[in-house]
């Protein structure tokens, strides 16, 4: 019995591994996860009855069978890209397309203003709509086209979803200028101080892990206020002796506006990745391809505007 034909996505994975000689780099090239690339390779090995690529000191090297297949795979993919995958050109200069971006309140504050400014320059007639990701079924809305992109940290988005990493977010300490003038905060001073805590609630945001770590370190009676929004917390801390631990982009936005100072954290907190997500149905949609490219250009590590201006951070306190 003949094996069923391979779909184009598996052939794209074959091509990417052959070119990159690395499952990790192939995943980055295709905006896939490495496990998804590994699963695709497993399917192709079963289909062809050959290992296809073998791990060596120089990377994933093709077997003789894979070398024979590469020319044919390249022809199939080239013809598919020129015909089957072809779409009408998207011209951002005249498009009136509406794009819906789902993100958190922090993501909206940090990402939407520069994204709107860039879109107005490149697509002056297009419309950007920002919606809060909390409480939404993002997978279903991405699949239905109600949401164009989701930007943030949403590990629940898996089936049928493509993703592309943008940058790593880290944490900073905010305090009033008067408190900052007193000098670096030690670990013991951090414990003894009074704090504003941002609560992630049931949003699924990575901050829930940070909230647990802070709760283990700060006595309950030293929590002066607990709020549900990253954007409200700095307003609460303004003009007080309260300390606030927030993602660095919150610090960069609010410190100059509210007479707050960014200070070194006296404890190690993990970074977390910020990612853009879209559904497979719209992977080749020229408008969504353009939007993804704009977001990546603006916010990816190494991009011209990937990092907002932030106060210099010195060595951690002992």
C-alpha positions as CSV (number, residue, x, y, z in Angstrom):
1,X,0.0,0.0,0.0
2,X,1.4,3.4,-1.0
3,X,2.1,5.9,1.7
4,X,0.0,9.1,1.5
5,X,1.7,12.1,-0.1
6,X,3.5,14.5,2.2
7,X,1.9,17.9,2.7
8,X,3.8,21.1,1.8
9,X,4.5,22.0,5.4
10,X,6.5,18.8,5.9
11,X,8.5,19.5,2.8
12,X,9.2,23.0,4.1
13,X,10.6,21.5,7.3
14,X,12.7,19.1,5.2
15,X,14.1,22.1,3.2
16,X,14.7,24.2,6.3
17,X,16.6,21.4,8.1
18,X,18.7,20.7,5.0
19,X,19.6,24.4,4.7
20,X,20.1,25.2,8.4
21,X,21.6,21.8,9.5
22,X,19.9,22.5,12.9
23,X,16.4,21.7,14.2
24,X,16.5,24.9,16.4
25,X,17.5,27.1,13.4
26,X,15.0,25.4,11.2
27,X,12.3,26.2,13.8
28,X,13.3,29.8,13.9
29,X,13.3,30.0,10.1
30,X,9.8,28.6,9.9
31,X,8.4,30.4,13.0
32,X,7.7,26.9,14.5
33,X,8.6,25.4,17.9
34,X,11.4,22.9,17.9
35,X,9.2,20.0,19.1
36,X,7.0,20.6,16.1
37,X,10.0,20.4,13.8
38,X,11.1,17.2,15.5
39,X,7.6,15.7,15.1
40,X,7.6,16.6,11.4
41,X,11.0,15.0,10.9
42,X,9.7,11.8,12.6
43,X,6.8,11.7,10.2
44,X,9.1,12.1,7.2
45,X,11.5,9.4,8.5
46,X,8.6,7.0,8.7
47,X,7.3,8.0,5.2
48,X,10.7,7.6,3.5
49,X,12.0,4.7,5.6
50,X,15.2,6.6,6.1
51,X,16.8,8.7,8.9
52,X,17.1,11.6,6.4
53,X,19.2,13.7,8.8
54,X,21.8,12.5,11.3
55,X,23.2,14.5,14.2
56,X,27.0,15.1,13.8
57,X,29.6,17.5,15.2
58,X,28.9,19.7,12.2
59,X,25.1,19.7,12.7
60,X,22.2,17.7,11.2
61,X,23.8,16.2,8.1
62,X,21.6,14.7,5.3
63,X,21.8,11.1,4.5
64,X,22.4,10.1,0.8
65,X,18.7,9.6,0.5
66,X,18.0,13.1,1.8
67,X,20.5,14.5,-0.7
68,X,18.7,12.8,-3.5
69,X,15.3,14.2,-2.3
70,X,16.5,17.7,-1.9
71,X,16.4,18.7,-5.5
72,X,12.9,17.3,-6.0
73,X,11.6,19.0,-2.8
74,X,13.1,22.3,-3.9
75,X,11.2,22.1,-7.2
76,X,7.9,21.2,-5.6
77,X,8.2,24.0,-3.1
78,X,9.2,26.6,-5.7
79,X,6.2,25.7,-7.9
80,X,3.9,25.8,-4.9
81,X,5.1,29.2,-3.8
82,X,4.8,30.6,-7.3
83,X,1.3,29.3,-7.8
84,X,-0.7,27.6,-5.0
85,X,0.5,30.0,-2.3
86,X,0.4,33.1,-4.4
87,X,-2.0,35.8,-3.1
88,X,-3.0,39.2,-4.4
89,X,-0.4,41.8,-3.5
90,X,-1.0,43.7,-0.3
91,X,-0.2,47.4,-0.6
92,X,-0.1,49.0,2.8
93,X,-0.1,52.5,1.3
94,X,-3.7,52.2,0.1
95,X,-5.1,49.4,2.3
96,X,-8.0,50.1,4.6
97,X,-7.6,46.8,6.4
98,X,-8.5,46.7,10.1
99,X,-6.1,44.8,12.3
100,X,-7.0,43.7,15.8
101,X,-4.2,43.2,18.3
102,X,-4.9,41.3,21.5
103,X,-2.4,41.9,24.4
104,X,-2.3,42.7,28.1
105,X,-2.7,46.2,29.6
106,X,1.1,46.3,29.9
107,X,1.5,45.1,26.3
108,X,-1.0,47.8,25.1
109,X,1.0,50.6,27.0
110,X,4.4,49.4,25.8
111,X,3.7,48.2,22.2
112,X,0.6,49.9,20.8
113,X,1.7,53.5,20.7
114,X,4.9,52.8,18.6
115,X,3.0,50.3,16.5
116,X,0.3,52.9,15.7
117,X,2.9,55.5,14.9
118,X,4.8,53.2,12.5
119,X,1.5,52.0,10.9
120,X,0.4,55.5,10.2
121,X,3.6,56.1,8.3
122,X,3.5,52.9,6.3
123,X,-0.2,52.2,6.1
124,X,-2.0,55.5,6.6
125,X,-5.5,54.3,5.8
126,X,-5.3,51.1,7.8
127,X,-6.9,50.8,11.3
128,X,-5.4,49.3,14.4
129,X,-7.7,48.1,17.2
130,X,-6.2,47.0,20.6
131,X,-8.2,44.6,22.7
132,X,-7.4,43.2,26.2
133,X,-6.3,39.6,26.0
134,X,-7.6,38.8,29.5
135,X,-10.7,36.6,29.5
136,X,-10.7,35.9,25.8
137,X,-10.5,32.6,23.9
138,X,-7.5,33.8,21.9
139,X,-7.2,30.5,20.0
140,X,-10.7,30.6,18.7
141,X,-10.6,34.3,17.9
142,X,-7.3,34.0,16.0
143,X,-8.7,31.0,14.1
144,X,-11.9,33.0,13.2
145,X,-9.9,36.1,12.2
146,X,-11.5,38.2,14.9
147,X,-8.0,38.8,16.3
148,X,-5.2,39.4,13.8
149,X,-2.3,38.9,16.2
150,X,-1.9,38.2,19.9
151,X,1.3,39.6,21.5
152,X,2.5,38.7,25.0
153,X,3.2,35.5,26.9
154,X,0.4,33.0,26.2
155,X,1.7,29.4,26.6
156,X,-1.9,28.0,26.3
157,X,-1.9,28.9,22.6
158,X,-0.7,25.7,20.8
159,X,-2.9,23.8,18.3
160,X,-3.0,25.5,14.9
161,X,-1.0,28.5,16.2
162,X,2.3,29.9,14.8
163,X,4.5,31.9,17.1
164,X,7.6,34.1,16.8
165,X,9.7,35.4,19.7
166,X,10.2,39.1,20.0
167,X,12.2,39.9,23.1
168,X,12.8,38.9,26.7
169,X,11.1,40.9,29.4
170,X,12.9,41.5,32.7
171,X,11.9,43.0,36.1
172,X,12.8,46.3,37.8
173,X,12.1,48.0,41.1
174,X,10.3,51.3,41.2
175,X,10.4,53.7,44.1
176,X,9.8,57.4,44.7
177,X,12.7,59.7,44.1
178,X,13.0,60.4,47.8
179,X,13.4,56.7,48.5
180,X,15.8,56.2,45.7
181,X,18.0,59.0,47.0
182,X,18.5,57.0,50.1
183,X,20.5,54.5,48.1
184,X,20.4,50.9,47.0
185,X,17.8,48.6,48.6
186,X,19.3,45.6,50.3
187,X,17.5,42.2,50.6
188,X,16.7,42.9,54.2
189,X,15.4,46.4,53.4
190,X,13.3,44.9,50.6
191,X,11.7,42.5,53.1
192,X,11.0,45.2,55.7
193,X,9.7,47.8,53.2
194,X,6.0,48.2,52.3
195,X,5.0,47.2,48.8
196,X,2.4,47.5,46.1
197,X,1.9,44.1,44.5
198,X,0.4,43.5,41.1
199,X,-1.8,40.4,41.1
200,X,-2.0,38.3,38.0
201,X,-5.3,36.6,39.1
202,X,-6.5,34.0,36.7
203,X,-5.1,35.7,33.6
204,X,-2.4,33.0,33.0
205,X,0.2,35.7,32.8
206,X,3.8,34.7,33.7
207,X,3.7,37.4,36.4
208,X,1.8,34.8,38.6
209,X,5.1,33.1,39.1
210,X,6.7,36.4,40.2
211,X,3.8,37.1,42.5
212,X,4.4,33.8,44.2
213,X,8.1,34.6,44.7
214,X,7.3,38.0,46.1
215,X,4.7,36.6,48.5
216,X,7.3,34.1,49.8
217,X,9.7,36.9,50.6
218,X,7.4,39.8,51.7
219,X,5.4,39.4,55.0
220,X,1.7,39.8,54.3
221,X,1.3,42.8,56.6
222,X,4.0,44.6,54.5
223,X,1.8,44.5,51.4
224,X,0.1,47.9,51.6
225,X,-1.9,47.5,48.3
226,X,-2.7,44.7,45.8
227,X,-4.0,45.8,42.4
228,X,-4.9,43.8,39.2
229,X,-3.3,46.2,36.7
230,X,0.4,46.9,35.8
231,X,-0.7,50.4,34.8
232,X,-2.5,51.2,38.1
233,X,0.3,50.1,40.4
234,X,2.7,53.0,39.6
235,X,-0.1,55.5,40.3
236,X,-0.5,53.9,43.7
237,X,3.2,54.0,44.4
238,X,3.6,57.6,43.3
239,X,4.5,60.0,46.2
240,X,4.7,57.2,48.8
241,X,7.4,55.1,50.4
242,X,6.0,52.0,48.7
243,X,8.2,49.7,46.5
244,X,6.9,48.3,43.3
245,X,8.3,45.3,41.4
246,X,7.2,45.4,37.7
247,X,8.4,44.5,34.2
248,X,11.0,46.9,33.0
249,X,8.8,48.3,30.3
250,X,6.4,49.5,32.9
251,X,9.3,51.2,34.7
252,X,10.5,52.8,31.5
253,X,7.0,54.2,30.7
254,X,6.0,55.5,34.2
255,X,9.2,56.5,35.9
256,X,9.6,59.8,34.0
257,X,5.9,60.6,34.2
258,X,5.3,60.0,37.9
259,X,8.5,61.1,39.6
260,X,9.5,57.5,40.2
261,X,13.0,56.0,39.9
262,X,14.1,52.7,38.6
263,X,16.4,50.9,41.0
264,X,18.3,47.6,41.0
265,X,16.4,44.7,42.4
266,X,18.1,43.1,45.4
267,X,16.9,39.6,44.2
268,X,17.1,37.6,41.1
269,X,13.8,37.2,39.1
270,X,13.5,35.3,35.9
271,X,12.9,36.9,32.5
272,X,10.1,35.8,30.3
273,X,9.6,35.8,26.5
274,X,7.3,38.2,24.7
275,X,5.9,36.5,21.5
276,X,3.6,37.2,18.7
277,X,1.0,34.5,17.8
278,X,-1.2,34.0,14.7
279,X,-3.3,31.2,13.3
280,X,-2.2,28.8,10.6
281,X,-5.3,29.9,8.5
282,X,-3.7,33.3,8.1
283,X,-0.1,32.3,7.8
284,X,0.1,33.3,4.1
285,X,-2.4,36.2,4.3
286,X,-0.4,39.0,2.8
287,X,-1.8,41.6,5.2
288,X,-1.1,39.5,8.2
289,X,2.4,38.7,6.9
290,X,3.0,42.5,6.5
291,X,1.7,43.1,10.1
292,X,3.9,40.4,11.6
293,X,6.9,41.8,9.8
294,X,6.1,45.3,11.1
295,X,5.8,44.0,14.7
296,X,9.0,42.0,14.4
297,X,10.9,45.0,13.0
298,X,9.8,47.3,15.8
299,X,10.1,45.0,18.8
300,X,12.4,42.1,18.2
301,X,15.7,42.0,20.1
302,X,18.1,44.1,18.0
303,X,15.3,46.0,16.3
304,X,15.5,49.8,16.0
305,X,12.9,50.3,18.7
306,X,13.1,47.0,20.5
307,X,13.9,48.5,23.8
308,X,12.4,51.6,25.4
309,X,14.7,54.1,27.0
310,X,15.3,53.1,30.6
311,X,17.3,54.4,33.5
312,X,20.7,52.7,33.8
313,X,20.7,49.9,36.3
314,X,23.8,49.3,38.4
315,X,25.0,46.3,40.3
316,X,22.6,44.5,42.5
317,X,22.6,45.2,46.3
318,X,24.1,42.7,48.6
